[in-house]
Amino acid sequence: MWKKWKVWALIFVLLLGACSNNSHKAEDKRSQEMAGGKSPNTKMDNSSEAADKDTGTSEEKEKKQSIQDQRKVIYHADVKITVEKLQNTMESVRMMVEEKGGYLVESNTNIGEKGYEDGMMVARVPMNGFRPFLKQVKDLSEGTPQESVRGEDVTEEYVDLSSRLKAKEKVRDRLESFMADAQKTEDLLKISSDLASVQEEIEQIEGRLAFLKNQSDYSTVTIQFEVKNLKAEKLQTEDLNTWKKTKILFMKSVNFIFSAISFIVVALFGLAPLWLLVIPVWFWLWRRKKGQKKKPESPTSIS
């Protein structure tokens, strides 16, 4: 009996020691995980932060991509080229505009008095063909072409108007639902007035958005044409007018003679009182000088 009791006691001690060792090992494992920052709570927090980081990065990428997709830039270009044949070159440009899917806004030519020619065209071309079209136009120039390109970024205005349009559309839908549920006449009138005001703002925003989209989708190009080499003018014999110029010079000579005679006559008769005083004095001086010349010399003595 005593031996059985000892066996059971030994078994109990061994089981108690085994349980104690397992508990110590579990505590050591927890301590190591806490020391290494690998607790279950820490792992969950890290997973959440990684998920939030990935979500924020994806949202930023989507936002940047949205802004890039809505990029609106209005381009205006001025090109000046010199050509030899104005009409042929302008016709070539017109065909190039049609090939690019654009259209002409204005076209005119000017012919001066001496055969000088110049012209001007205003074209709208799609944005995707804007640069190739400019290159084709400059290639038509006989000399060095002049080019000026300017752009206006209206993306911010376009995005802002788009946001406002969505907000106004929500307000319109809400007002329409209120109108459907309204029972009193006063409420119907008030909601109808507000709805009309919102609808007017929506139409204005839509019009501005359509304008910005058209201006950015189609670039405006103004082309100035100048004729480079004018043909030598033919001999203009009608401009010589030899006989006509001879008659004009003859009449001028005759007029000069008659003018001189007229001046002399006017001077003689117009200054007659003065001549009545001057002529006697002049005559007296002349007679005196003549008398001195005829006076005999005094005789000389002979030694």
RODO-2510 file (C-alpha; in nm, 4 decimals, decimal comma):
residues 303
     n   res          X          Y          Z
     1     m     0,0000     0,0000     0,0000
     2     w     0,2775     0,2330     0,0917
     3     k     0,4549     0,1631    -0,2370
     4     k     0,1447     0,2496    -0,4435
     5     w     0,1099     0,5779    -0,2628
     6     k     0,4722     0,6681    -0,3499
     7     v     0,4125     0,5851    -0,7185
     8     w     0,1058     0,8101    -0,7369
     9     a     0,2908     1,0928    -0,5639
    10     l     0,5818     1,0626    -0,8076
    11     i     0,3417     1,0754    -1,1056
    12     f     0,1693     1,3852    -0,9620
    13     v     0,5040     1,5666    -0,9173
    14     l     0,6092     1,4836    -1,2711
    15     l     0,2798     1,6151    -1,4168
    16     l     0,3056     1,9350    -1,2122
    17     g     0,6601     1,9952    -1,3369
    18     a     0,5553     1,9449    -1,6990
    19     c     0,2710     2,1948    -1,6683
    20     s     0,5026     2,4495    -1,5071
    21     n     0,7545     2,4168    -1,7914
    22     n     0,4846     2,4668    -2,0576
    23     s     0,3558     2,7815    -1,8856
    24     h     0,7099     2,9249    -1,8615
    25     k     0,7714     2,8558    -2,2298
    26     a     0,4457     3,0323    -2,3281
    27     e     0,5360     3,3346    -2,1158
    28     d     0,8844     3,3482    -2,2697
    29     k     0,7339     3,3350    -2,6171
    30     r     0,4968     3,6209    -2,5389
    31     s     0,7836     3,8230    -2,3946
    32     q     0,9910     3,7701    -2,7066
    33     e     0,7006     3,8747    -2,9298
    34     m     0,6387     4,1877    -2,7224
    35     a     1,0087     4,2725    -2,7228
    36     g     1,0309     4,2295    -3,0985
    37     g     0,7197     4,4412    -3,1663
    38     k     0,5257     4,1499    -3,3063
    39     s     0,2244     4,1402    -3,0792
    40     p    -0,1127     4,0641    -3,2354
    41     n    -0,2314     4,4227    -3,1798
    42     t     0,0848     4,5578    -3,3421
    43     k     0,0394     4,3369    -3,6451
    44     m    -0,3192     4,4562    -3,6830
    45     d    -0,2138     4,8219    -3,6577
    46     n     0,0587     4,7716    -3,9174
    47     s    -0,1863     4,6060    -4,1516
    48     s    -0,4310     4,8973    -4,1128
    49     e    -0,1601     5,1554    -4,1758
    50     a    -0,0462     4,9708    -4,4884
    51     a    -0,4040     4,9511    -4,6136
    52     d    -0,4593     5,3233    -4,5471
    53     k    -0,1331     5,4064    -4,7228
    54     d    -0,2275     5,2032    -5,0279
    55     t    -0,5740     5,3607    -5,0334
    56     g    -0,4322     5,7154    -5,0078
    57     t    -0,1817     5,6482    -5,2835
    58     s    -0,4508     5,5104    -5,5140
    59     e    -0,6779     5,8093    -5,4456
    60     e    -0,3955     6,0533    -5,5247
    61     k    -0,3201     5,8671    -5,8465
    62     e    -0,6862     5,8743    -5,9461
    63     k    -0,7064     6,2469    -5,8677
    64     k    -0,3956     6,3245    -6,0716
    65     q    -0,5241     6,1112    -6,3562
    66     s    -0,8600     6,2910    -6,3435
    67     i    -0,6923     6,6321    -6,3586
    68     q    -0,4741     6,5132    -6,6443
    69     d    -0,7786     6,3871    -6,8337
    70     q    -0,9566     6,7198    -6,7843
    71     r    -0,6569     6,9320    -6,8855
    72     k    -0,7854     7,2200    -7,0979
    73     v    -0,5429     7,4546    -7,2763
    74     i    -0,6511     7,7098    -7,5367
    75     y    -0,3850     7,7639    -7,8053
    76     h    -0,3530     8,0598    -8,0443
    77     a    -0,0875     8,0713    -8,3157
    78     d     0,0188     8,3502    -8,5532
    79     v     0,2191     8,2497    -8,8611
    80     k     0,3596     8,4806    -9,1293
    81     i     0,4927     8,3300    -9,4532
    82     t     0,6170     8,4627    -9,7876
    83     v     0,4929     8,3020   -10,1084
    84     e     0,5214     8,3486   -10,4834
    85     k     0,1641     8,2647   -10,5814
    86     l    -0,0881     8,3916   -10,3324
    87     q    -0,4079     8,2265   -10,4541
    88     n    -0,2494     7,8844   -10,5062
    89     t    -0,0935     7,8863   -10,1598
    90     m    -0,4151     7,9914    -9,9890
    91     e    -0,6004     7,7134   -10,1672
    92     s    -0,3393     7,4643   -10,0445
    93     v    -0,3850     7,5851    -9,6874
    94     r    -0,7624     7,5543    -9,7179
    95     m    -0,7255     7,1914    -9,8275
    96     m    -0,4879     7,1189    -9,5374
    97     v    -0,7413     7,2603    -9,2896
    98     e    -1,0112     7,0301    -9,4248
    99     e    -0,7760     6,7295    -9,4125
   100     k    -0,7083     6,7969    -9,0431
   101     g    -1,0810     6,8075    -8,9708
   102     g    -1,0872     7,1827    -8,9073
   103     y    -1,2690     7,4749    -9,0623
   104     l    -1,2024     7,8303    -9,1836
   105     v    -1,3252     8,1273    -8,9819
   106     e    -1,1995     8,4090    -9,2085
   107     s    -1,0191     8,4467    -9,5403
   108     n    -0,9415     8,7605    -9,7422
   109     t    -0,6916     8,8965    -9,9958
   110     n    -0,5710     9,2456   -10,0791
   111     i    -0,4328     9,3716   -10,4127
   112     g    -0,2612     9,7100   -10,4082
   113     e    -0,2469     9,9760   -10,6798
   114     k     0,0930     9,8616   -10,8081
   115     g     0,0203     9,4898   -10,8010
   116     y     0,1255     9,4240   -10,4414
   117     e    -0,0655     9,1298   -10,2933
   118     d    -0,1176     8,9944    -9,9436
   119     g    -0,3735     8,7773    -9,7721
   120     m    -0,4920     8,6495    -9,4368
   121     m    -0,6661     8,3330    -9,3146
   122     v    -0,8015     8,2337    -8,9717
   123     a    -0,8440     7,8580    -8,9255
   124     r    -0,9591     7,6311    -8,6418
   125     v    -0,7878     7,2923    -8,6326
   126     p    -0,8254     7,0032    -8,3849
   127     m    -0,5751     6,9956    -8,1021
   128     n    -0,4256     6,6639    -8,2088
   129     g    -0,3359     6,8121    -8,5508
   130     f    -0,2273     7,1557    -8,4299
   131     r     0,1521     7,1081    -8,4397
   132     p     0,1582     6,9114    -8,7680
   133     f    -0,0589     7,1783    -8,9307
   134     l     0,1792     7,4561    -8,8234
   135     k     0,4720     7,2629    -8,9701
   136     q     0,2921     7,2140    -9,3017
   137     v     0,2071     7,5838    -9,3241
   138     k     0,5656     7,6896    -9,2496
   139     d     0,6934     7,4490    -9,5151
   140     l     0,4983     7,6512    -9,7755
   141     s     0,7048     7,9620    -9,7043
   142     e     0,9678     8,0637    -9,9596
   143     g     1,1665     8,2471    -9,6932
   144     t     1,2046     8,2201    -9,3167
   145     p     0,8571     8,1961    -9,1598
   146     q     0,7598     8,3842    -8,8471
   147     e     0,5696     8,1951    -8,5776
   148     s     0,4159     8,2937    -8,2442
   149     v     0,2272     8,0447    -8,0241
   150     r     0,0570     8,1257    -7,6944
   151     g    -0,1501     7,9054    -7,4663
   152     e    -0,4010     7,9705    -7,1895
   153     d    -0,4541     7,6996    -6,9271
   154     v    -0,8226     7,6965    -6,8279
   155     t    -0,8159     7,3621    -6,6446
   156     e    -0,8818     7,5179    -6,3058
   157     e    -1,1837     7,7070    -6,4336
   158     y    -1,3137     7,3999    -6,6168
   159     v    -1,2842     7,1739    -6,3091
   160     d    -1,4436     7,4380    -6,0868
   161     l    -1,7349     7,4829    -6,3262
   162     s    -1,7804     7,1060    -6,3502
   163     s    -1,8018     7,0804    -5,9703
   164     r    -2,0467     7,3675    -5,9551
   165     l    -2,2574     7,2065    -6,2261
   166     k    -2,2842     6,8811    -6,0300
   167     a    -2,3829     7,0704    -5,7158
   168     k    -2,6453     7,2731    -5,9012
   169     e    -2,7868     6,9585    -6,0601
   170     k    -2,8269     6,8021    -5,7147
   171     v    -3,0063     7,1142    -5,5940
   172     r    -3,2323     7,0992    -5,8993
   173     d    -3,3177     6,7350    -5,8363
   174     r    -3,3951     6,8115    -5,4715
   175     l    -3,6197     7,1017    -5,5664
   176     e    -3,8008     6,8850    -5,8184
   177     s    -3,8654     6,6245    -5,5494
   178     f    -3,9909     6,8967    -5,3143
   179     m    -4,2208     7,0261    -5,5849
   180     a    -4,3644     6,6787    -5,6378
   181     d    -4,4432     6,6502    -5,2662
   182     a    -4,5649     7,0088    -5,2155
   183     q    -4,9332     7,0560    -5,1358
   184     k    -4,9715     7,4293    -5,0821
   185     t    -4,9771     7,6817    -5,3649
   186     e    -4,7347     7,9093    -5,1802
   187     d    -4,4814     7,6308    -5,1541
   188     l    -4,5208     7,5430    -5,5207
   189     l    -4,4612     7,9032    -5,6267
   190     k    -4,1571     7,9394    -5,4031
   191     i    -4,0044     7,6115    -5,5185
   192     s    -4,0824     7,6930    -5,8829
   193     s    -3,9037     8,0280    -5,8543
   194     d    -3,5987     7,8682    -5,6934
   195     l    -3,5990     7,5920    -5,9528
   196     a    -3,6057     7,8441    -6,2398
   197     s    -3,3131     8,0353    -6,0862
   198     v    -3,1084     7,7171    -6,0439
   199     q    -3,1911     7,6023    -6,3964
   200     e    -3,0708     7,9365    -6,5366
   201     e    -2,7399     7,9008    -6,3503
   202     i    -2,7040     7,5458    -6,4810
   203     e    -2,7533     7,6625    -6,8399
   204     q    -2,4957     7,9396    -6,7961
   205     i    -2,2407     7,6966    -6,6552
   206     e    -2,3095     7,4462    -6,9335
   207     g    -2,2627     7,7204    -7,1934
   208     r    -1,9310     7,8269    -7,0450
   209     l    -1,8124     7,4659    -7,0246
   210     a    -1,9081     7,4084    -7,3872
   211     f    -1,7158     7,7217    -7,4904
   212     l    -1,4027     7,6209    -7,2990
   213     k    -1,4201     7,2700    -7,4423
   214     n    -1,4550     7,3986    -7,7984
   215     q    -1,1728     7,6480    -7,7584
   216     s    -0,9408     7,3849    -7,6138
   217     d    -1,0406     7,1090    -7,8570
   218     y    -0,9858     7,3375    -8,1611
   219     s    -0,6815     7,5645    -8,1763
   220     t    -0,6947     7,8982    -8,3602
   221     v    -0,4298     7,9688    -8,6246
   222     t    -0,3968     8,3085    -8,7985
   223     i    -0,1892     8,2990    -9,1180
   224     q    -0,0503     8,6078    -9,2924
   225     f     0,0552     8,5694    -9,6577
   226     e     0,2970     8,8052    -9,8374
   227     v     0,4009     8,7833   -10,2023
   228     k     0,7793     8,7413   -10,2240
   229     n     0,8803     8,8222   -10,5845
   230     l     0,6692     9,0559   -10,7932
   231     k     0,7006     9,0274   -11,1684
   232     a     0,8790     9,3101   -11,3451
   233     e     0,6310     9,5638   -11,4629
   234     k     0,5970     9,6193   -11,8340
   235     l     0,7068     9,9439   -11,9937
   236     q     0,4327    10,1899   -11,9143
   237     t     0,4436    10,4141   -12,2222
   238     e     0,1236    10,5822   -12,1158
   239     d     0,3072    10,7215   -11,8159
   240     l     0,5684    10,8911   -12,0381
   241     n     0,3256    11,1367   -12,2064
   242     t     0,6022    11,3123   -12,4049
   243     w     0,3742    11,5305   -12,6197
   244     k     0,1567    11,6190   -12,3228
   245     k     0,4555    11,7171   -12,1119
   246     t     0,5927    11,9271   -12,4056
   247     k     0,2705    12,1224   -12,4348
   248     i     0,2636    12,1767   -12,0601
   249     l     0,6209    12,3105   -12,0607
   250     f     0,5439    12,5373   -12,3641
   251     m     0,2404    12,6821   -12,1922
   252     k     0,4426    12,7401   -11,8779
   253     s     0,7047    12,9346   -12,0833
   254     v     0,4365    13,1447   -12,2523
   255     n     0,2715    13,2136   -11,9204
   256     f     0,6064    13,3210   -11,7771
   257     i     0,6666    13,5674   -12,0642
   258     f     0,3187    13,7144   -12,0335
   259     s     0,3627    13,7392   -11,6599
   260     a     0,6901    13,9299   -11,7092
   261     i     0,5307    14,1678   -11,9627
   262     s     0,2359    14,2187   -11,7295
   263     f     0,4738    14,3018   -11,4461
   264     i     0,6607    14,5582   -11,6586
   265     v     0,3383    14,7269   -11,7719
   266     v     0,2098    14,7408   -11,4169
   267     a     0,5417    14,8811   -11,2995
   268     l     0,5461    15,1531   -11,5700
   269     f     0,1943    15,2770   -11,5215
   270     g     0,1554    15,1993   -11,1573
   271     l     0,4758    15,3884   -11,0688
   272     a     0,4108    15,6820   -11,3127
   273     p     0,4249    15,9531   -11,0382
   274     l     0,7627    15,8256   -10,9349
   275     w     0,8871    15,8203   -11,2928
   276     l     0,7837    16,1895   -11,3327
   277     l     1,0295    16,2762   -11,0588
   278     v     1,3050    16,0332   -11,1449
   279     i     1,3195    16,0903   -11,5233
   280     p     1,3875    16,4714   -11,5091
   281     v     1,6580    16,4223   -11,2508
   282     w     1,8127    16,1428   -11,4512
   283     f     1,7916    16,3532   -11,7705
   284     w     1,9587    16,6517   -11,6002
   285     l     2,2432    16,4382   -11,4696
   286     w     2,2906    16,2853   -11,8102
   287     r     2,3101    16,6257   -11,9863
   288     r     2,5571    16,7532   -11,7312
   289     k     2,7850    16,4548   -11,7719
   290     k     2,7684    16,4907   -12,1499
   291     g     2,8559    16,8629   -12,1322
   292     q     3,1632    16,7941   -11,9226
   293     k     3,2902    16,5565   -12,1883
   294     k     3,2617    16,8244   -12,4699
   295     k     3,4396    17,1046   -12,2702
   296     p     3,7722    17,2045   -12,4513
   297     e     4,0986    17,1394   -12,2777
   298     s     4,3104    17,4340   -12,1591
   299     p     4,6058    17,5163   -12,3937
   300     t     4,9451    17,3959   -12,2790
   301     s     5,2469    17,6265   -12,2687
   302     i     5,5331    17,5712   -12,5121
   303     s     5,8744    17,5938   -12,3519
***
